[in-house]
Amino acid sequence: MSDATDTPDLAREPLRIALSDDHPVVRAGVRALLEAGGGGAWTVAAEAAGADELLGLLAVTPLDVLITDFSMPGSRAGDGLTLLGLIRRRHPQLPVIVLTMIGNPPMLRSIADTGVAGLLDKAAAATELAQAVSAVAQGQRYYGRALAAVLDPAAALARAGQALSPREAEVLRLFVAGFGVSQIAAQLHRSKQTISRQKIDAMAKLGLRNDREIYEYARSEGLLS
């Protein structure tokens, strides 16, 4: 919650939410979703049309949750990661939910690493926003179902649609993390022959022909930074 005020008694006082997006239509849509799904548990207390306006209102407006777009051009604050970092430093107790259309796994992980309380695909707002607000208001972290799968390396491997076995996925994750076959065998208490076979089987299922293609695949899926 905002360091400008004490946390309200949730049983008596609605949560004060701020919305920030440079598109008025998006703000109106998010407001409508919140008003329809809150049951009086929260109210939209403020709106901002850009990053600079948002930083200004955060400095003077008592708030309990911020819902913001990630990328809002024309800001003196810099890019979206810089903005989130500023908010985190200036208002460390304020839960922030980021709504985004970004699907790039490394960028999503960078957003999550800023310490946001929630991360949600804009397309999922209609079905998940109320749940996200309720969760972060109680001190929990909420990643939307679609983005949680993107942020999970095991899920990234499974997205190839080739049903890697848990052991094959484990071997491949360790390999792209920099472990050799002998090291993986020692760590997992399996023989080198078993690890080698599981690596080869995983490559066959993913259509990968050599180690270079494994790394290229891992990079494209966000398994490598």
BAFI-3210 file (N, C-alpha, C; in Angstrom, 3 decimals, decimal comma, padded with zeros to 6 digits):
// residues 225
n [1|2|3|4|5|6|7|8|9|10|11|12|13|14|15|16|17|18|19|20|21|22|23|24|25|26|27|28|29|30|31|32|33|34|35|36|37|38|39|40|41|42|43|44|45|46|47|48|49|50|51|52|53|54|55|56|57|58|59|60|61|62|63|64|65|66|67|68|69|70|71|72|73|74|75|76|77|78|79|80|81|82|83|84|85|86|87|88|89|90|91|92|93|94|95|96|97|98|99|100|101|102|103|104|105|106|107|108|109|110|111|112|113|114|115|116|117|118|119|120|121|122|123|124|125|126|127|128|129|130|131|132|133|134|135|136|137|138|139|140|141|142|143|144|145|146|147|148|149|150|151|152|153|154|155|156|157|158|159|160|161|162|163|164|165|166|167|168|169|170|171|172|173|174|175|176|177|178|179|180|181|182|183|184|185|186|187|188|189|190|191|192|193|194|195|196|197|198|199|200|201|202|203|204|205|206|207|208|209|210|211|212|213|214|215|216|217|218|219|220|221|222|223|224|225]
n.u [000,803|000,282|002,862|001,946|-000,234|-001,888|-002,696|-005,988|-008,894|-009,998|-012,492|-014,211|-013,603|-013,317|-010,826|-008,426|-007,814|-005,521|-005,422|-003,369|-002,666|-001,811|-003,792|-006,993|-009,295|-008,572|-008,173|-010,790|-012,045|-010,765|-011,537|-014,292|-014,352|-013,360|-015,295|-017,464|-016,723|-015,988|-017,788|-018,136|-015,828|-013,666|-012,526|-012,039|-009,750|-008,073|-006,672|-004,189|-002,632|-000,165|003,355|004,733|002,633|001,551|003,598|003,487|000,881|001,055|002,685|001,088|-001,399|-003,377|-003,216|-004,020|-003,658|-002,015|-002,709|-001,198|-000,164|002,635|004,314|004,539|004,823|006,935|007,828|009,596|010,671|011,861|012,148|009,724|010,720|012,418|010,556|008,976|010,927|011,415|008,920|008,885|011,025|010,207|007,685|007,513|005,696|003,426|001,283|001,729|000,156|000,847|-000,403|-000,111|000,757|002,927|004,782|007,247|009,468|012,017|011,702|009,320|010,191|012,016|010,298|008,862|010,973|011,312|009,824|007,054|003,669|001,713|001,155|-000,209|-001,742|-003,182|-005,296|-006,418|-007,595|-010,368|-011,238|-009,514|-008,721|-010,089|-009,575|-006,808|-006,489|-007,702|-005,933|-003,355|-003,938|-004,085|-001,520|-000,415|001,208|000,395|000,362|-000,900|-002,650|-001,764|000,701|002,099|002,716|004,488|006,567|007,591|010,182|009,995|007,476|007,923|009,515|007,655|005,889|006,558|005,001|005,572|005,558|007,674|009,201|009,215|011,839|013,397|012,962|014,127|016,827|017,435|017,028|019,062|021,268|021,192|021,671|024,321|025,594|027,531|027,195|028,305|028,337|025,589|024,726|025,980|024,730|022,021|022,111|022,228|023,273|025,874|025,271|022,488|021,708|022,722|021,134|018,585|018,880|019,279|016,828|015,093|015,939|015,214|012,415|011,944|012,852|015,503|018,871|021,518|023,904|024,149|021,668|020,084|020,765|019,947|017,217|016,630|017,279|015,371|013,092|013,385|014,908|017,525|019,435]
n.v [-001,183|002,363|004,487|006,864|006,781|004,995|001,471|000,697|-000,428|-003,304|-004,383|-002,298|-000,186|000,667|-000,531|001,687|002,360|003,060|003,794|003,483|004,293|005,049|005,082|006,196|004,654|002,112|002,566|003,232|000,806|-000,912|000,311|-000,135|-002,929|-003,249|-001,905|-003,501|-005,922|-005,737|-005,583|-003,557|-003,671|-002,221|000,942|003,116|005,438|007,256|008,305|008,051|009,335|008,821|008,125|010,199|011,723|009,765|009,312|011,767|011,794|009,633|010,655|012,296|011,179|009,122|005,658|002,179|000,109|-000,140|-000,195|-000,616|000,146|-001,213|-000,036|003,254|005,750|008,731|009,628|011,264|009,645|007,488|004,143|001,384|-000,422|001,205|003,009|001,291|000,574|003,048|003,507|001,383|002,051|004,515|004,030|001,597|-000,076|-000,207|-002,209|-003,279|-003,881|-005,006|-004,522|-005,944|-006,438|-007,775|-010,614|-011,720|-013,845|-013,229|-010,431|-010,361|-011,666|-009,774|-007,695|-008,929|-009,191|-006,645|-006,511|-006,326|-006,860|-008,092|-009,503|-009,381|-010,461|-008,283|-009,231|-011,066|-009,680|-009,354|-011,714|-012,227|-009,971|-009,002|-011,066|-010,851|-008,313|-008,776|-010,699|-009,395|-007,355|-008,675|-009,192|-011,143|-012,608|-012,320|-013,880|-013,852|-016,572|-017,254|-015,876|-016,899|-019,437|-018,792|-017,697|-019,834|-022,031|-024,842|-025,066|-023,695|-025,449|-027,468|-026,257|-026,776|-028,806|-031,488|-033,204|-033,757|-036,007|-035,723|-036,254|-035,984|-033,266|-032,167|-032,900|-031,482|-028,825|-028,533|-028,922|-026,662|-024,823|-024,990|-027,264|-030,230|-033,551|-035,493|-034,066|-033,620|-036,238|-036,955|-035,144|-035,871|-038,475|-040,556|-042,756|-041,869|-042,795|-043,033|-040,348|-039,243|-040,608|-039,643|-036,962|-037,069|-038,194|-036,131|-034,089|-035,219|-035,225|-032,504|-031,764|-031,053|-030,922|-030,732|-029,516|-026,744|-026,038|-026,676|-024,650|-022,426|-022,897|-022,770|-020,110|-018,783|-019,473|-018,131|-019,307|-018,805|-016,049]
n.w [000,000|-000,390|000,841|001,704|003,382|006,066|005,923|004,834|006,703|005,456|005,781|006,103|004,447|001,039|-001,268|-002,635|-005,883|-008,507|-011,972|-014,837|-018,087|-021,427|-023,281|-023,563|-024,062|-023,216|-020,468|-019,763|-020,276|-018,425|-016,047|-016,177|-015,966|-013,369|-011,860|-012,358|-011,306|-008,630|-006,499|-004,640|-003,163|-003,900|-005,287|-008,083|-007,670|-008,914|-012,069|-014,628|-017,545|-018,504|-017,835|-016,453|-015,413|-013,795|-011,848|-010,598|-009,462|-007,715|-005,770|-004,257|-003,792|-001,793|-002,003|-002,611|-004,435|-007,549|-010,967|-013,962|-017,330|-019,149|-021,110|-021,854|-023,951|-024,309|-021,822|-019,198|-017,367|-018,524|-019,867|-019,543|-017,585|-016,114|-015,081|-013,447|-011,619|-010,369|-009,156|-007,386|-005,683|-004,622|-003,566|-001,883|-000,569|-002,078|-003,884|-007,206|-010,240|-013,401|-016,590|-019,719|-023,199|-023,933|-024,937|-024,806|-023,255|-021,799|-021,384|-019,923|-017,625|-016,750|-016,086|-013,991|-012,218|-011,223|-009,005|-009,067|-007,991|-009,418|-012,676|-015,774|-018,747|-021,106|-022,591|-020,925|-018,932|-018,577|-017,424|-015,315|-013,845|-011,526|-009,739|-009,586|-008,365|-005,863|-004,870|-004,745|-003,001|-000,647|-000,093|-001,674|-004,577|-008,002|-011,023|-014,247|-015,836|-018,467|-018,636|-016,496|-017,381|-019,421|-017,948|-016,597|-016,874|-017,278|-018,353|-020,677|-022,120|-022,491|-024,201|-026,775|-027,596|-027,693|-025,601|-023,576|-021,301|-017,688|-016,765|-019,073|-019,662|-017,385|-017,709|-020,058|-019,225|-017,321|-018,971|-020,727|-018,821|-018,457|-017,546|-018,029|-019,497|-017,753|-015,322|-014,962|-014,700|-012,283|-010,557|-010,698|-010,012|-011,897|-014,550|-016,912|-019,452|-019,358|-019,001|-021,356|-023,225|-022,548|-023,118|-025,894|-026,671|-025,898|-027,595|-030,060|-029,862|-029,828|-032,249|-032,629|-033,716|-032,887|-030,384|-030,695|-031,769|-029,630|-027,814|-029,301|-029,425|-026,671|-026,177|-027,772|-026,422|-024,120|-022,134|-021,823|-020,788]
ca.u [000,000|001,064|003,442|001,356|-001,259|-001,969|-003,547|-007,357|-009,573|-010,654|-013,873|-015,051|-013,183|-012,912|-009,468|-008,276|-007,032|-005,175|-005,222|-002,461|-002,506|-001,846|-004,956|-008,223|-010,249|-008,119|-008,491|-012,238|-012,377|-010,304|-012,412|-015,573|-014,144|-013,219|-016,569|-018,397|-016,264|-015,506|-018,806|-017,945|-014,590|-012,664|-012,969|-010,975|-009,556|-007,279|-006,229|-003,078|-002,531|001,231|004,242|005,023|001,423|001,420|004,530|002,976|-000,280|001,483|003,332|000,129|-002,696|-003,387|-003,629|-003,786|-003,227|-001,809|-002,800|-000,558|000,431|004,089|004,985|003,816|005,844|007,006|008,027|010,928|011,134|012,550|011,309|008,841|011,468|012,868|009,381|008,632|011,958|011,167|007,759|009,294|011,870|009,485|006,470|007,815|004,577|002,287|001,221|001,596|-000,241|001,176|-001,159|000,765|000,564|004,244|004,834|008,649|009,777|013,013|011,162|008,362|010,953|012,583|009,206|008,627|012,121|011,230|009,093|005,622|002,859|000,887|001,525|-001,399|-001,952|-004,369|-006,398|-006,998|-008,106|-011,806|-011,494|-008,571|-008,302|-010,640|-008,825|-005,471|-006,591|-007,952|-004,724|-002,260|-004,380|-003,842|-000,090|000,008|001,657|-000,511|000,716|-001,975|-002,403|-000,966|002,057|002,767|003,274|005,645|007,635|008,045|011,007|009,493|006,347|008,454|009,906|006,459|005,121|006,878|003,924|006,115|005,395|008,892|009,001|009,818|013,290|013,998|012,930|015,108|018,154|017,630|017,166|020,402|022,245|021,251|022,196|025,776|026,142|027,843|026,504|028,845|027,870|024,160|024,615|026,341|023,731|020,745|022,370|021,948|024,480|026,113|024,558|021,069|021,565|022,948|019,963|017,461|019,153|019,034|015,378|014,477|016,266|014,414|011,041|011,894|013,339|016,814|019,857|022,835|023,930|023,900|020,222|019,513|020,938|019,096|015,855|016,531|017,264|014,102|012,057|013,677|015,591|018,836|019,362]
ca.v [000,000|003,583|004,951|008,145|006,607|003,660|000,525|000,808|-001,623|-003,808|-004,728|-001,103|000,824|000,076|-000,293|002,820|001,883|004,000|003,210|004,261|003,805|006,205|004,970|006,420|003,559|001,022|002,950|003,121|-000,615|-001,468|000,862|-000,841|-004,266|-003,138|-001,519|-004,622|-007,116|-005,501|-005,732|-002,537|-003,896|-001,235|002,066|003,744|006,739|008,166|007,806|008,782|009,076|008,616|007,827|011,386|012,028|008,734|009,587|012,928|011,488|008,741|011,451|013,082|010,515|007,871|004,538|000,838|-000,739|000,528|-001,015|000,222|-000,365|-001,263|000,877|004,503|006,599|010,162|009,888|011,660|008,592|006,448|003,040|000,787|-000,993|002,322|003,506|000,360|000,699|004,284|003,300|000,459|002,768|005,617|003,537|000,160|-000,838|-000,141|-003,330|-002,851|-004,878|-004,567|-005,079|-005,819|-007,332|-008,355|-012,069|-012,126|-014,351|-012,475|-009,154|-010,627|-011,938|-008,506|-006,983|-009,605|-008,959|-005,321|-006,654|-006,075|-007,845|-008,796|-009,383|-009,912|-010,158|-007,443|-010,032|-011,864|-008,798|-009,546|-012,891|-012,408|-008,750|-008,938|-012,034|-010,297|-007,240|-009,386|-011,393|-008,486|-006,579|-009,514|-009,431|-012,257|-012,290|-012,926|-013,890|-014,391|-017,964|-017,327|-015,394|-017,814|-020,507|-018,240|-017,433|-021,103|-022,706|-026,172|-024,884|-023,288|-026,668|-028,221|-025,563|-027,334|-029,726|-032,821|-033,991|-034,271|-036,593|-034,868|-036,466|-035,377|-031,813|-031,866|-033,004|-030,384|-027,575|-028,495|-028,788|-025,274|-024,028|-025,046|-028,516|-031,283|-034,823|-036,121|-033,294|-033,885|-037,602|-036,941|-034,372|-036,576|-039,855|-041,482|-043,041|-040,977|-043,342|-042,679|-038,911|-039,031|-041,086|-038,741|-035,740|-037,375|-038,364|-034,807|-033,388|-035,788|-034,764|-031,075|-031,544|-030,400|-031,850|-030,622|-028,654|-025,357|-025,852|-026,676|-023,310|-021,512|-023,132|-022,256|-018,648|-018,337|-019,707|-017,355|-020,099|-018,204|-014,578]
ca.w [000,000|-000,532|002,071|002,062|004,397|006,637|005,213|005,306|007,175|004,262|006,072|006,119|003,496|-000,241|-001,745|-003,547|-007,027|-009,576|-013,298|-015,678|-019,455|-022,312|-024,160|-022,784|-024,229|-022,346|-019,093|-019,579|-020,223|-017,153|-015,020|-016,256|-015,412|-011,923|-011,276|-012,480|-010,607|-007,275|-005,466|-003,614|-002,404|-004,305|-006,101|-008,871|-007,032|-009,741|-013,367|-015,239|-018,981|-018,864|-016,715|-015,667|-014,654|-012,774|-010,754|-009,881|-008,606|-006,641|-004,725|-003,463|-003,690|-001,014|-002,853|-002,092|-005,543|-008,838|-012,177|-014,970|-018,555|-019,037|-022,038|-022,094|-024,586|-024,036|-020,402|-018,729|-016,469|-019,274|-020,347|-018,553|-016,468|-015,286|-014,358|-012,376|-010,594|-009,625|-008,293|-006,326|-004,723|-003,967|-002,906|-001,784|-000,017|-002,989|-004,833|-008,595|-011,234|-014,754|-017,709|-020,884|-024,338|-024,207|-024,819|-024,822|-021,911|-021,041|-020,951|-018,847|-016,412|-016,291|-015,414|-012,718|-011,343|-010,592|-007,751|-009,191|-007,292|-010,391|-014,083|-016,419|-020,155|-021,263|-023,135|-019,843|-017,879|-018,365|-016,600|-014,210|-013,162|-010,176|-008,939|-009,364|-007,377|-004,556|-004,417|-004,366|-001,844|000,525|000,021|-002,511|-005,937|-008,977|-012,429|-015,053|-016,222|-019,694|-018,399|-015,567|-018,197|-020,126|-016,992|-016,043|-017,884|-017,595|-019,262|-021,979|-022,821|-022,855|-025,239|-028,086|-027,926|-027,944|-024,371|-022,952|-019,986|-016,664|-016,687|-020,272|-019,473|-016,348|-018,308|-021,005|-018,462|-016,733|-020,048|-021,190|-017,709|-018,501|-017,004|-018,972|-019,261|-016,542|-014,164|-014,792|-014,184|-010,864|-009,807|-010,687|-009,593|-012,990|-015,320|-018,053|-020,605|-019,211|-019,254|-022,781|-023,960|-022,284|-023,878|-027,315|-026,847|-025,807|-028,839|-031,143|-029,701|-030,127|-033,609|-032,544|-034,267|-032,267|-029,196|-031,094|-031,917|-028,281|-027,250|-030,053|-028,947|-025,309|-026,244|-028,339|-025,421|-022,930|-021,126|-021,658|-020,706]
c.u [000,856|001,614|002,885|000,350|-001,149|-002,868|-004,974|-007,850|-010,418|-012,109|-014,787|-014,785|-012,791|-011,460|-009,461|-007,305|-006,749|-004,960|-004,288|-002,295|-002,620|-003,001|-006,234|-009,218|-009,869|-008,441|-009,979|-012,656|-011,971|-011,177|-013,753|-015,458|-014,071|-014,552|-017,572|-018,011|-015,876|-016,515|-018,662|-016,668|-013,512|-013,303|-011,784|-010,838|-008,819|-006,920|-005,087|-002,959|-001,099|002,079|004,505|003,825|001,239|002,336|004,072|001,823|000,088|002,086|002,324|-001,184|-002,589|-003,971|-003,292|-003,310|-003,057|-001,917|-002,268|-000,147|001,944|004,754|004,097|004,815|005,815|007,247|009,455|011,519|011,900|011,603|010,493|009,570|011,974|011,725|009,021|009,665|011,779|010,001|008,122|010,108|011,090|008,287|006,582|006,653|003,366|002,288|000,939|001,214|000,057|000,288|-000,328|000,328|001,878|004,179|006,244|009,085|010,867|012,492|010,150|009,086|011,588|011,525|008,951|009,737|012,133|010,451|007,612|004,845|002,024|001,327|000,464|-001,432|-003,235|-005,568|-007,097|-007,637|-009,571|-012,090|-010,620|-008,279|-008,827|-009,900|-007,435|-005,501|-006,796|-006,686|-003,660|-002,645|-004,170|-002,370|000,422|000,512|000,739|000,056|-000,452|-001,616|-001,517|000,477|002,801|003,395|004,515|006,833|008,219|008,878|010,514|008,323|006,833|008,897|008,683|005,691|005,472|005,847|004,377|006,170|006,707|008,530|009,637|011,340|014,010|014,047|013,972|016,522|018,412|017,794|018,564|021,464|022,340|021,717|023,711|026,404|026,414|027,136|026,998|028,366|026,391|023,952|024,920|025,263|022,415|020,872|021,876|023,261|024,626|025,365|023,070|020,841|021,727|021,729|018,769|017,634|018,848|017,533|014,665|014,729|015,406|012,974|010,884|012,382|014,677|017,906|021,204|022,766|023,653|022,401|019,518|019,598|020,078|017,638|015,660|016,475|015,931|012,966|012,318|014,342|017,028|018,671|020,230]
c.v [001,262|004,022|006,292|007,994|005,220|002,791|000,634|-000,507|-002,146|-004,164|-003,512|-000,168|000,191|000,387|000,871|002,421|003,033|003,215|004,101|003,582|005,020|006,147|005,135|005,275|002,376|001,341|002,801|001,660|-001,251|-000,965|000,119|-002,250|-004,231|-002,817|-002,665|-005,788|-006,937|-005,715|-004,743|-002,679|-002,896|-000,137|002,609|005,177|007,729|007,483|008,675|008,363|008,852|008,457|009,043|011,788|011,020|009,015|010,778|012,574|010,541|009,516|012,113|012,357|009,243|006,736|003,215|-000,137|000,140|-000,503|-000,166|-000,554|-000,396|-000,182|002,080|005,520|008,040|010,527|010,322|010,574|007,492|005,337|002,437|000,204|000,094|002,874|002,592|000,402|001,942|004,115|002,414|001,182|003,810|005,136|002,024|-000,683|-000,884|-001,343|-002,811|-004,054|-004,297|-005,304|-004,884|-006,755|-007,995|-009,868|-012,610|-012,584|-013,573|-011,127|-009,339|-010,920|-010,669|-007,678|-007,601|-009,303|-007,566|-005,378|-006,361|-007,205|-008,671|-008,523|-010,118|-009,511|-009,348|-008,241|-010,844|-011,003|-009,060|-010,695|-012,971|-011,161|-008,686|-009,890|-011,503|-009,211|-007,814|-010,032|-010,416|-007,640|-007,349|-009,884|-010,593|-011,744|-013,006|-012,761|-014,515|-015,773|-018,071|-016,927|-016,285|-018,970|-020,033|-018,080|-018,702|-021,838|-024,096|-026,076|-024,472|-024,500|-027,434|-027,574|-026,070|-028,371|-031,149|-033,674|-034,606|-034,921|-035,654|-035,019|-035,871|-033,863|-031,377|-031,883|-031,822|-029,045|-027,454|-028,299|-027,327|-024,342|-024,125|-026,300|-029,512|-032,573|-035,487|-035,404|-033,550|-035,274|-037,648|-036,247|-035,143|-038,045|-040,862|-041,730|-042,034|-041,476|-042,977|-041,209|-038,623|-039,458|-040,143|-037,413|-035,962|-037,522|-037,010|-034,013|-033,899|-035,290|-033,291|-030,754|-030,837|-031,396|-031,805|-029,644|-027,192|-025,077|-025,914|-025,276|-022,284|-021,652|-022,540|-020,728|-018,124|-018,498|-018,952|-018,133|-019,643|-016,707|-013,965]
c.w [000,000|000,807|002,477|003,191|004,980|005,788|005,722|005,873|006,028|004,505|005,975|004,957|002,173|-000,577|-002,727|-004,657|-007,976|-010,862|-014,096|-017,026|-020,368|-023,301|-023,348|-022,886|-023,333|-020,894|-018,811|-019,465|-018,913|-016,009|-014,995|-015,672|-013,892|-011,260|-011,321|-011,581|-009,162|-006,179|-004,330|-002,823|-002,755|-005,136|-006,883|-008,379|-007,903|-011,042|-013,867|-016,689|-019,429|-017,626|-015,842|-014,818|-013,519|-011,592|-009,930|-008,960|-007,477|-005,475|-003,791|-003,192|-002,867|-001,854|-002,181|-003,158|-006,778|-009,952|-013,322|-016,209|-018,359|-019,872|-022,320|-022,642|-024,087|-022,594|-020,118|-017,834|-017,200|-019,682|-019,203|-017,363|-015,529|-014,452|-013,193|-011,250|-009,737|-008,660|-007,118|-005,254|-003,942|-003,153|-002,707|-001,264|-000,945|-003,937|-006,251|-009,454|-012,610|-015,750|-018,968|-021,993|-024,722|-024,007|-024,765|-023,430|-021,169|-020,552|-019,822|-017,540|-015,856|-015,566|-014,041|-011,720|-010,716|-009,286|-007,842|-008,506|-008,254|-011,803|-014,876|-017,880|-020,297|-021,759|-022,054|-018,767|-017,564|-017,410|-015,349|-013,390|-011,727|-009,240|-008,611|-008,298|-005,984|-004,001|-003,933|-003,164|-000,543|000,672|-000,789|-003,859|-006,925|-010,384|-013,188|-015,578|-017,463|-019,432|-017,415|-016,334|-018,937|-019,190|-016,384|-017,097|-018,255|-018,560|-020,642|-022,792|-023,307|-023,995|-026,632|-028,509|-028,132|-026,684|-023,897|-021,626|-018,955|-016,588|-017,894|-020,131|-018,453|-016,914|-019,235|-020,282|-017,869|-017,811|-020,509|-020,074|-017,608|-017,936|-018,129|-018,603|-017,974|-015,284|-013,887|-014,200|-012,690|-010,028|-009,654|-010,279|-010,637|-013,731|-016,459|-019,285|-020,559|-019,532|-020,735|-023,593|-023,770|-023,015|-025,358|-027,582|-026,813|-027,088|-029,993|-031,069|-030,073|-031,538|-033,654|-032,917|-033,584|-031,095|-029,553|-031,210|-030,565|-027,683|-027,980|-029,613|-027,553|-025,299|-026,759|-027,345|-024,127|-021,811|-020,911|-021,619|-021,791]
res [m|s|d|a|t|d|t|p|d|l|a|r|e|p|l|r|i|a|l|s|d|d|h|p|v|v|r|a|g|v|r|a|l|l|e|a|g|g|g|g|a|w|t|v|a|a|e|a|a|g|a|d|e|l|l|g|l|l|a|v|t|p|l|d|v|l|i|t|d|f|s|m|p|g|s|r|a|g|d|g|l|t|l|l|g|l|i|r|r|r|h|p|q|l|p|v|i|v|l|t|m|i|g|n|p|p|m|l|r|s|i|a|d|t|g|v|a|g|l|l|d|k|a|a|a|a|t|e|l|a|q|a|v|s|a|v|a|q|g|q|r|y|y|g|r|a|l|a|a|v|l|d|p|a|a|a|l|a|r|a|g|q|a|l|s|p|r|e|a|e|v|l|r|l|f|v|a|g|f|g|v|s|q|i|a|a|q|l|h|r|s|k|q|t|i|s|r|q|k|i|d|a|m|a|k|l|g|l|r|n|d|r|e|i|y|e|y|a|r|s|e|g|l|l|s]
***
